[in-house]
Amino acid sequence: MKWVIPMYGLPREVTEKRQVEVELEEGAGMAEVLAAMADQAPELVGKVIIPDGSGKKRLADEFKFNINGTFYYAGMDFRLKRGDRIALLVPVTGG
């Protein structure tokens, strides 16, 4: 299945892309999404997607995936289902 993942903030700046399209199986989790994104947008590696030394990748601490309105960050996992909407962003608070 194809997922189009919109990107905002630094991810958009470093890739100069508004979105990344990835091919994933239904049920893909954080690791699979990050690996697919790294393949499609290698500029994200080291800034947004961090290699953990064991060959796996993790999301840098300041970035989050938003899936259907719920935030997921490093250390959390999810399983994509058909129809899920996913975006990569930096939640910012300010005042």
N, C-alpha and C positions, 0 to 999 in steps of 0.2 A: 504494500500500500504506500501511496505517496502522502507525505505530510509537508505542508508549506509552513515554515516557522518564521514569523515576522521577528525582526530584531530591532532594538531601540538602543539609543545611547552609544556607548563605546563599541559594542558589537557591530553596530551599523557603521560607525566611523572607521573602524579598522578594516572592515571588509568592503566598504563602499557599496554594500548591498542592503536593500530593505528587507530581504528575506532569503532564506535558504530552503531549497526543496530537497527532501531526503526520502529515500526508499527504505521502509522499515516493515517488519512483520507486525501484525496486530499482537499486542502483548509486550512490545518492546519496552524496555525500562530506561532509566537514566543512562546507564553505561552504553547502551546501543544508540541512543539519541546523540550522546556526546561523540561517539566514534564516527557516526554518520556525518555529523556537523563538521568535525575536524577534517574529514575527507573532502567535503564540499567547500569548506572555507578554512583552509589551513592557517590563515592569518589570526584565527581565534586562539590557536594553541599558544600557550604561554601567557596570554592576557586574560582570556575568559575560560578556556578549557585547559586545565592543569594536568600534565602527566604526573602520576603518583609514584613513579619509580618501579612499579611492578608490571608495567605495560598497560595498566588501566588509566582511565582519565576521570577527573572529577571537575565539577563546576567550581570556579573561583568563588570565594566567600561572598563577594558583594553582588553576585548575579543570581537570578532566580528564573525558573521556568514557571510560567503561569499556564495551567491546564484547566480549562473550563472554569476559571475564576479562583482556583486554589493555587497557592504558591508552593513550589518545591525547590529545595536548595541542597547544597552539598550534604551528604549523609542521609538524604531521604531518597526514596525510590517511588516509582509509579509504574503502572502498566497501561500503555495506550490502547484505547478501544476505538473502533471505527466511529468516526464523527467527532472525536475529541479535537478541541482547538488548543494549540500549544503556541506560546510565544516566549522569547528570551528577552528579559529586560532587567533593569536595575531599579528596584523599588526605592524611591527617594522620598524622604520626608524633609520638611523645611518649614520655615515660618518667618 
